[in-house]
Amino acid sequence: MNNARTHSPHHGASQGHHEHAMDGQAEILDLDAEVLAEHTASITAWLPLQSAPHDIVDLGCGTGAGTFALLDRFPHAHVTAVDASAEHLQRLRTKACTRGVEERVRTLQADLDDDTWPDLGSPDLIWASASMHHIAHPDRALRTVHDALAPGGLFAVVELAGHPRFLPENAPEDRPGLEERVHAAADRRQAEHMPHRGADWGPLLTAAGFTVEGERTIAVDIEGSRSETIGRYATGVLQRIRHAIADRLTPGDRTALDQLLDTSGPHSILRRDDLTVRTERTVWAARRI
């Protein structure tokens, strides 16, 4: 759900957005971390590391989903968490203090589309989850990551296959297929701003000098009928998508979506007992030789 330089209604909120938008984004990132925690942990366990890393960088860290998963997985490691959003970094620092790991976390505010990046040290592992597709010049960014890594170090690129789906295909009853139409509109809009969303990062990593040592796609299908968290997650994600693409929906679809997002109304997503979280995450593990 994370923030290198952001345009996405799900994973991005640039610093120029007003406070409410940022708060909404941060809440979605927190919910994303909670809902997908098991899948994130499975990715950190899969990484083809030669030894346990001590110095890790989380690029586009958002509110810390990857940062804390990595700290849990590697209890002797320190993480430098990099993001463009000061609000996200402050939220991450607060979590670190709550968890008692503040001494193992350094935060760094930076825009990864800048020509010059701050000094990242010489990390053993660099992690970028749902952030690389936000970068305008990923070829340049990949070369910078390659040069920053210690020899033998690993770069993990994790990407979601678009926004997660939540509703059955036949929902809602009066507008079946609504969610797919909403996502299609969001995908068309994002393709205009983020041409690298959904890219195959393998060839790009190879071109930047990496040796790709593994690629894995994980299907996410989480039952959510009894989960208040998933209800709030679905509401938050679809609210942000609606804000971005309302003008691209038919009046009927817009009305139906608004009814789903009216948390006090009879058709609210929060009242449904048939929600699931469905998406895919792909991870590429690339080594600097």
LUMBA-493158 format. One line per 4 residues: number of its first residue (from 1); their letters; for each residue x, y, z of C-alpha. Coordinates in steps of 0.25 Angstrom, whole numbers, plus 5000, padded with zeros to 4 digits. Example, Ala and Ser with C-alpha at 12.3 -4.5 7.8 and 13.67 -1.06 7.14 Angstrom:
<pts>
1	AS	5049:4982:5031; 5055:4996:5029
</pts>
This chain:
<pts>
1	MNNA	5000:5000:5000; 5015:5011:5001; 5020:5024:4997; 5032:5027:4988
5	RTHS	5026:5038:4980; 5011:5036:4980; 5000:5037:4970; 4991:5025:4974
9	PHHG	4978:5026:4981; 4982:5013:4989; 4997:5014:4991; 5000:5028:4989
13	ASQG	4997:5042:4995; 5006:5053:4991; 5011:5063:5001; 5002:5074:4995
17	HHEH	4989:5067:4999; 4981:5072:5010; 4982:5066:5024; 4969:5058:5023
21	AMDG	4974:5051:5010; 4987:5048:5017; 4980:5042:5029; 4971:5034:5020
25	QAEI	4983:5029:5013; 4991:5025:5026; 4979:5018:5031; 4978:5009:5018
29	LDLD	4993:5006:5019; 4991:5002:5034; 4979:4993:5030; 4987:4988:5018
33	AEVL	4998:4984:5027; 4989:4977:5037; 4981:4969:5027; 4993:4965:5019
37	AEHT	5002:4962:5030; 5003:4947:5028; 5006:4949:5014; 5017:4959:5016
41	ASIT	5023:4950:5026; 5023:4938:5016; 5030:4947:5006; 5041:4951:5016
45	AWLP	5043:4936:5020; 5044:4933:5005; 5055:4943:5002; 5068:4936:4997
49	LQSA	5078:4942:5006; 5092:4937:5008; 5092:4941:5023; 5083:4949:5032
53	PHDI	5084:4964:5028; 5088:4974:5038; 5086:4987:5030; 5073:4988:5023
57	VDLG	5066:4999:5015; 5051:5000:5013; 5049:5009:5001; 5035:5015:5000
61	CGTG	5032:5010:5014; 5018:5016:5016; 5014:5015:5031; 5023:5003:5033
65	AGTF	5017:4990:5028; 5030:4985:5022; 5039:4991:5033; 5032:4984:5044
69	ALLD	5031:4971:5037; 5046:4971:5034; 5049:4975:5048; 5041:4963:5053
73	RFPH	5048:4954:5043; 5062:4959:5046; 5063:4962:5061; 5077:4967:5060
77	AHVT	5075:4976:5048; 5074:4991:5047; 5064:4997:5037; 5065:5011:5030
81	AVDA	5051:5014:5026; 5050:5024:5014; 5038:5031:5009; 5033:5044:5003
85	SAEH	5023:5047:5014; 5026:5053:5027; 5013:5049:5033; 5015:5034:5029
89	LQRL	5029:5035:5035; 5024:5041:5048; 5013:5030:5049; 5024:5019:5047
93	RTKA	5033:5025:5058; 5021:5025:5067; 5019:5011:5064; 5033:5008:5066
97	CTRG	5033:5014:5080; 5020:5006:5084; 5027:4993:5080; 5040:4997:5087
101	VEER	5049:4996:5074; 5051:5011:5072; 5066:5009:5074; 5066:4999:5062
105	VRTL	5059:5009:5053; 5064:5021:5045; 5054:5029:5037; 5058:5037:5025
109	QADL	5049:5047:5017; 5053:5046:5002; 5046:5047:4988; 5052:5035:4980
113	DDDT	5049:5043:4967; 5060:5053:4971; 5073:5053:4963; 5081:5051:4976
117	WPDL	5077:5041:4987; 5082:5043:5002; 5093:5033:5007; 5086:5020:5009
121	GSPD	5099:5014:5015; 5103:5000:5009; 5091:4991:5013; 5090:4976:5012
125	LIWA	5076:4976:5008; 5067:4987:5001; 5052:4985:5001; 5042:4992:4992
129	SASM	5028:4988:4994; 5017:4995:4985; 5026:5007:4983; 5035:5005:4970
133	HHIA	5023:5006:4961; 5021:5021:4966; 5035:5025:4961; 5036:5033:4948
137	HPDR	5050:5028:4944; 5051:5013:4950; 5063:5010:4942; 5071:5021:4948
141	ALRT	5065:5017:4962; 5069:5003:4960; 5083:5006:4957; 5084:5015:4969
145	VHDA	5079:5003:4978; 5089:4994:4971; 5101:5003:4974; 5096:5005:4989
149	LAPG	5095:4991:4992; 5107:4984:4998; 5113:4973:4989; 5105:4961:4990
153	GLFA	5093:4969:4995; 5079:4966:4992; 5068:4975:4986; 5053:4971:4988
157	VVEL	5043:4977:4979; 5029:4974:4984; 5017:4978:4975; 5002:4976:4977
161	AGHP	4993:4973:4964; 4985:4985:4965; 4975:4989:4976; 4969:4977:4984
165	RFLP	4955:4972:4981; 4945:4970:4992; 4931:4968:4987; 4925:4956:4980
169	ENAP	4924:4957:4965; 4908:4958:4966; 4909:4969:4976; 4901:4978:4978
173	EDRP	4888:4972:4974; 4884:4984:4966; 4897:4987:4959; 4905:4973:4958
177	GLEE	4919:4974:4954; 4920:4988:4960; 4934:4986:4966; 4940:4981:4953
181	RVHA	4935:4993:4946; 4941:5002:4957; 4954:4996:4956; 4955:4996:4941
185	AADR	4952:5011:4942; 4963:5013:4953; 4973:5004:4944; 4971:5013:4932
189	RQAE	4973:5025:4940; 4986:5020:4947; 4992:5015:4934; 4992:5030:4930
193	HMPH	5000:5034:4942; 5008:5021:4945; 5012:5013:4933; 5021:5004:4941
197	RGAD	5009:4999:4950; 5008:4984:4947; 5022:4983:4940; 5030:4971:4939
201	WGPL	5042:4976:4948; 5051:4964:4944; 5057:4970:4931; 5058:4984:4937
205	LTAA	5066:4978:4949; 5075:4970:4940; 5077:4983:4931; 5081:4990:4944
209	GFTV	5092:4980:4947; 5085:4971:4956; 5084:4956:4956; 5070:4951:4958
213	EGER	5070:4939:4967; 5056:4937:4969; 5041:4942:4966; 5029:4937:4973
217	TIAV	5014:4941:4972; 5006:4939:4984; 4990:4938:4983; 4983:4946:4994
221	DIEG	4969:4941:4997; 4965:4944:5011; 4951:4941:5016; 4945:4954:5023
225	SRSE	4931:4951:5026; 4934:4953:5041; 4945:4963:5040; 4942:4978:5044
229	TIGR	4956:4981:5039; 4953:4976:5025; 4940:4984:5025; 4948:4996:5028
233	YATG	4959:4993:5019; 4949:4991:5007; 4942:5004:5010; 4955:5012:5011
237	VLQR	4961:5006:4998; 4948:5008:4990; 4946:5022:4996; 4959:5026:4991
241	IRHA	4957:5020:4977; 4943:5027:4976; 4950:5040:4979; 4960:5038:4968
245	IADR	4950:5033:4957; 4936:5038:4961; 4935:5046:4948; 4938:5033:4940
249	LTPG	4926:5025:4945; 4912:5025:4940; 4902:5032:4949; 4896:5018:4952
253	DRTA	4909:5012:4956; 4913:5025:4964; 4900:5024:4972; 4902:5009:4975
257	LDQL	4916:5011:4980; 4912:5023:4989; 4902:5014:4995; 4912:5004:4998
261	LDTS	4921:5014:5004; 4910:5021:5013; 4915:5014:5026; 4901:5018:5032
265	GPHS	4893:5013:5021; 4885:5000:5019; 4894:4996:5007; 4908:4999:5014
269	ILRR	4919:4990:5012; 4921:4989:5027; 4907:4982:5027; 4911:4971:5017
273	DDLT	4915:4957:5021; 4921:4952:5008; 4934:4961:5007; 4947:4955:5004
277	VRTE	4961:4961:5000; 4966:4956:4987; 4978:4960:4980; 4992:4955:4976
281	RTVW	5006:4960:4981; 5018:4957:4972; 5032:4958:4978; 5046:4958:4971
285	AARR	5058:4955:4978; 5071:4961:4971; 5085:4961:4976; 5096:4970:4974
289	I	5108:4961:4970
</pts>
